[in-house]
């Protein structure tokens, strides 16, 4: 047990007779570890992108709500009357009259 552990620590398994088999395994595990690390970095990058996009969506939603409330305020009759009164337009004192048209269609 001690001798086997000592041989591993000294690296004798890399220069022994069956070393090519060990080297292939080491290269294969290094390749898999590199792919795993790259995949992890890619996943972390996407998580950060998603968080940034969620923040942008929240900001745009707040901007939309603010703009919608401003537009609703501008559509009010009192606001429109104040704006046009500055330009010299005032509401009519005479109420509008309805015009009713009776059609004399001949039904066949």
Secondary structure as GFF3:
##gff-version 3
##sequence-region A 1 108
A	DSSP	alpha_helix	2	10	.	.	.	ID=ss1
A	DSSP	three_ten_helix	12	14	.	.	.	ID=ss2
A	DSSP	alpha_helix	19	75	.	.	.	ID=ss3
A	DSSP	alpha_helix	77	86	.	.	.	ID=ss4
###
